């Protein structure tokens, strides 16, 4: 069941508050990766706080393969988007926090649009992967997923930026994946993602600069993964 909009007013325990006032069981990785105060405590503060609260509820009880709470992943994706540019629309940063909630949580596109706006909902929906098919069709499924994002990027250039940041963090933490999944992640990034990303560089500033920086970061990480004997 989706969270009702009226619950928004009761989002009292935010991740940002935890970071400023960590308790004895606080997750240090999440705390250490909260974005810089100039954005968090400026005009974006209330929106970021609400988005992190929403993501925490949607991912409650979920953990990454590295053992950390799943919330550590969207926080890391937000950090990567911020490192690429601090001049993007607010929806780009908020959707980085929320990019997995449709796939993993009990919410809907309509609810995200009502709480966080249509532009954020559009990005989150575009980066949400359709239900996985039989393993025989994984590559075809991944190609169709990329085409879904490509179409959405024409309307909203932030779509690919969020996905690039998501992919980069997954590559950086791929050591925790089973060997076969890690090899597939690297192969798909090299054979499917990079050609599309090179062909889809946006023209609008600041999207173009952020895209170029994220693409370079992806290529560097991919080279490390391939050259470091990790696969």
C-alpha angles and dihedrals in degrees: 000000000000122000109260117238090239089067089068091086091057097056092116104146107063130178088238091058090048090053092052092042107027117188125214092272097044116139103246095200093057091044093050093050101053110128122260118289094239089075101026095053097036129070093316096055101101094041093049091046092051093046093050091048091049092049091047091055092045092051097039111149093009122124136188120238088257087065096249123127110271090243088075088071100057089042089054091047089052090051091053093050089049090050089054094050140343092197100072124114116276090248090066092059096041092049089051087061093044101037096115101037096094091050098043108022141064098256140100140226089249093056093049090050092050094049103033105019138262096277092057092046090050092055095045092049092048094053093044109108118228117241111295116257130216111304091251089069101042096115093047089048091050091049091051090049091053091050088052090055092043092057092047092048090062087065098034120021091196091074095079092041092059092045092049090053091047091050092047093054091047089053092048091054097038092112087082094057124094110266095253094050092047091052090049091050092053094044093050092047092052099039103034112017104042097051090050093046092051090051095046104054105148121232098214121095129262091019093061094055092046091048092051092049094047091047091053090049091051093050092048092049091047090052090051092050093049097040097042096065093243095135 
